[in-house]
Amino acid sequence: MTQLKISSIDFQNFMNDRSNSHSIWHSPRYIFFLFPLALLTSCDRAVTQTTSPTFQESIVAPGITIRTNVAQKTYVIEADLSKTTLRSISGAPTPAGKVGQMKFEEFWAQNNNNGALKVLINGTFFQTYNKPTGIAFGLKQDKQLITYGYGLNEFPNQTVTVAWSDGKISIEPYRRSTFDSTIPNVVGALAPTAGKNASRALPRTFIGVKNQLSDKTYSTVLLFISPAASQSEAEQTLQKFGAERVAMLDGGQSTGLIIGGKSMLQPKTRIPQTIGIFIK
């Protein structure tokens, strides 16, 4: 007899449906038959122990796993930071704390001379129509502070930082002291619950971390890139693959992804900053 498997994400979406928040975003509806609670909980345990069958998995380089939902053109990328290097790559900064924009493919071309760059995604939020542009929630790159951010009052208590160095990464509530610390790379982002057309199916770029170390940093980064997802779908997908903390990067027209030189999603605008995964 075939056993019906219901994940915890499916169940939560079902409960949410019963009780019915730059650029960014359809949630699937779920139909359930009623089963005894014991069957529901046993099914949940079975599903959470396996990778979702809707994602095809491939290894593009040591330490880099690509999971692809072909039907939805959605990608979950996992990078082990003990085997890879994460880099912030931006356009030229100005003394006033603004950053020049570039075409997405130019970031790839200018940073892949030796073939080490394997994955490139779009990065932080910015003022779309200003050239050079302001960075909304702060940016520090290769030990150089570019800006603390101009938009810190736009999303009270919803601004976070993604900070990394030497195989470690963390997602924490925004603090200026993070930018002033010795951490060489800090990118401002938003909490996954921030109101960016949250329930709409729009292009999204999210980042997550897993495998917590003793100093509360993490050793693995997860990326979610999709042409059409709600914020909760993006967050829950990363959590499904083990993310313990999640943040929202820019989306909408800025959403972009290149894997191994092949464009999977192309931004519809020039952008000021990207995040690349390099092999060591």
C-alpha positions in Angstrom: 0.0 0.0 0.0 1.3 3.5 -0.9 1.7 5.7 2.1 0.8 9.4 1.8 3.6 11.7 2.9 2.8 15.1 4.3 5.6 17.5 5.2 5.6 20.0 8.1 5.7 22.8 5.5 2.6 21.4 3.8 0.8 21.2 7.1 1.7 24.7 8.1 0.5 26.1 4.7 -2.7 24.2 5.2 -3.2 25.7 8.7 -2.4 29.2 7.3 -4.9 28.7 4.5 -7.6 27.8 7.1 -7.0 31.0 9.2 -6.5 33.1 6.5 3.3 41.1 3.8 13.1 47.1 -5.5 11.1 44.6 -6.5 9.9 41.4 -5.6 6.7 38.5 -5.6 1.5 32.5 -5.3 1.6 30.1 -3.0 0.4 26.6 -3.9 -2.8 25.4 -2.2 -2.8 22.1 -0.6 -5.7 19.6 -0.4 -5.6 17.0 2.4 -7.7 14.1 3.4 -8.1 13.8 7.1 -5.9 11.2 8.8 -5.3 10.2 12.4 -2.7 12.4 14.1 -0.4 9.4 14.6 -0.2 8.9 10.8 0.4 12.6 10.2 3.3 12.8 12.6 4.9 9.6 11.3 4.7 10.8 7.7 6.3 14.1 8.7 9.3 12.3 10.2 9.7 10.3 7.0 9.7 13.3 4.7 12.0 15.5 6.7 14.7 12.8 6.5 14.9 12.9 2.7 15.6 15.5 0.0 12.5 16.8 -1.8 11.8 14.8 -4.9 10.9 18.0 -6.8 14.6 19.1 -6.8 17.2 17.5 -8.9 20.7 17.5 -7.3 24.1 17.9 -8.9 27.6 18.7 -7.8 29.2 21.4 -9.9 32.5 21.6 -8.0 33.9 20.3 -4.7 31.8 21.8 -1.9 29.1 23.2 -4.2 25.8 21.4 -4.6 23.0 22.7 -7.0 19.4 21.6 -6.4 17.0 22.5 -9.2 13.3 22.5 -9.4 13.0 22.3 -13.2 9.3 23.0 -13.4 9.5 26.2 -11.4 13.0 27.2 -12.5 13.9 27.5 -8.8 17.4 26.9 -7.5 18.8 26.0 -4.1 22.6 26.2 -4.0 24.7 24.9 -1.1 28.3 25.8 -0.5 30.6 24.3 2.1 32.8 27.3 3.1 35.7 25.0 4.2 36.0 24.1 0.5 34.9 27.3 -1.2 35.3 31.0 -0.9 32.4 33.5 -0.7 33.2 37.0 -2.2 31.3 40.3 -2.3 31.8 41.9 -5.7 30.6 45.4 -6.3 30.9 48.2 -8.8 33.2 51.2 -8.1 32.4 52.9 -4.8 32.4 56.7 -4.5 33.6 58.8 -1.5 29.9 59.6 -0.8 29.2 55.9 -0.1 27.5 55.2 -3.4 28.3 52.4 -5.8 28.4 52.2 -9.6 26.1 49.7 -11.3 27.1 47.1 -13.9 25.5 44.5 -16.1 25.2 41.2 -14.3 27.3 39.4 -16.9 30.1 42.0 -16.5 30.5 40.9 -12.9 31.1 37.4 -14.1 33.4 38.3 -16.9 35.6 40.5 -14.8 36.0 38.0 -11.9 36.4 34.6 -13.7 39.8 34.9 -15.3 41.1 31.7 -13.7 37.8 29.7 -13.8 37.5 29.7 -10.0 34.1 31.5 -10.0 31.3 28.9 -10.1 28.2 30.7 -8.9 27.1 34.3 -9.0 23.9 35.8 -7.6 22.6 39.4 -7.2 23.2 41.0 -3.8 21.9 43.8 -1.6 19.1 46.4 -1.9 19.8 49.7 -3.7 18.2 52.8 -5.2 17.2 51.5 -8.7 17.2 54.7 -10.6 20.2 56.5 -9.1 23.6 56.2 -10.9 25.8 55.7 -8.9 23.4 54.3 -6.4 22.9 54.3 -2.7 23.0 51.0 -0.8 19.9 50.6 1.5 21.2 48.6 4.4 24.9 48.8 4.4 27.9 47.3 2.6 31.5 46.5 3.6 33.7 44.7 1.2 37.2 43.3 1.6 37.7 45.3 4.8 36.5 48.6 3.2 33.4 50.2 4.7 31.4 51.6 1.8 28.3 52.7 3.7 26.2 51.9 6.7 23.1 52.3 4.5 20.5 55.0 3.8 17.3 53.0 4.5 17.6 51.8 8.1 14.4 53.4 9.1 12.3 51.8 6.4 11.9 48.4 8.0 12.2 48.9 11.8 13.6 45.7 13.5 13.6 43.9 10.2 17.1 44.8 9.0 19.8 42.2 9.3 23.5 41.7 8.3 25.1 38.8 6.5 28.8 38.8 7.5 31.6 36.4 6.6 35.3 35.6 6.6 37.6 32.6 6.7 35.0 29.9 6.2 32.5 31.4 8.7 29.3 33.2 8.0 26.5 34.7 10.2 23.1 36.3 9.9 22.4 38.7 12.8 20.1 41.7 13.5 21.6 44.9 12.1 24.2 46.6 14.3 26.6 49.3 13.2 29.3 47.6 15.3 29.2 44.6 12.8 30.4 47.0 10.1 33.0 48.5 12.4 34.4 45.1 13.4 37.3 43.2 11.9 34.9 41.1 9.7 35.9 41.9 6.1 32.6 41.4 4.4 29.2 42.6 5.6 26.1 42.9 3.4 22.9 44.5 4.7 19.7 42.5 4.1 16.1 42.1 5.4 14.4 39.5 7.7 12.4 37.0 5.6 9.2 38.5 7.2 9.8 42.1 6.0 7.0 43.4 3.9 8.2 43.2 0.3 5.0 42.1 -1.4 5.4 39.0 0.9 2.6 36.8 -0.4 3.1 37.5 -4.1 4.9 35.2 -6.4 7.7 37.4 -7.6 11.5 37.0 -8.3 13.3 36.3 -5.0 16.9 35.9 -3.8 17.3 34.6 -0.3 20.3 33.4 1.7 20.5 31.0 4.6 23.2 29.5 6.9 23.5 26.1 8.6 25.9 24.0 10.6 26.4 26.2 13.6 29.9 26.5 15.1 30.9 27.1 18.7 31.2 30.9 18.1 27.6 31.1 16.8 28.8 31.5 13.2 28.1 28.9 10.5 30.1 27.0 8.0 27.6 26.4 5.2 25.7 28.9 3.0 22.5 28.2 1.2 21.1 30.3 -1.6 17.5 30.4 -3.0 16.8 32.0 -6.4 13.5 31.8 -8.1 11.6 33.8 -10.8 8.3 33.4 -8.9 8.0 32.7 -5.1 6.4 34.2 -2.0 8.7 35.2 0.9 7.4 32.3 3.0 8.0 29.8 0.2 11.6 31.0 -0.1 12.2 30.8 3.6 10.6 27.4 4.0 12.5 25.9 1.1 15.8 27.0 2.6 14.7 25.6 6.0 13.7 22.3 4.3 17.4 22.0 3.3 18.7 22.8 6.7 18.9 26.5 7.0 18.9 27.7 10.6 18.9 31.4 9.8 17.5 33.1 6.7 17.7 36.6 5.2 16.2 38.3 2.1 18.5 39.8 -0.5 17.2 42.1 -3.3 14.8 40.5 -5.7 12.4 41.6 -8.5 14.2 43.0 -11.5 17.5 42.6 -9.7 17.2 38.8 -9.4 20.1 37.0 -11.2 21.9 33.7 -11.3 24.9 32.4 -13.3 26.1 28.9 -12.7 29.4 27.8 -14.4 29.1 30.6 -16.9 25.5 29.8 -17.9 22.9 32.4 -17.2 19.9 30.9 -15.3 18.1 34.1 -14.4 19.1 37.5 -15.8 18.4 40.8 -14.0 16.4 43.3 -15.9 18.5 46.2 -14.6 22.1 47.0 -13.8 23.0 46.2 -10.2 25.7 47.5 -7.8 26.7 44.4 -5.9 26.9 40.6 -6.3 27.9 37.6 -4.3 30.1 34.9 -5.9 31.1 31.4 -4.8 34.7 30.5 -5.8 36.5 27.2 -5.6 39.7 27.3 -3.6 
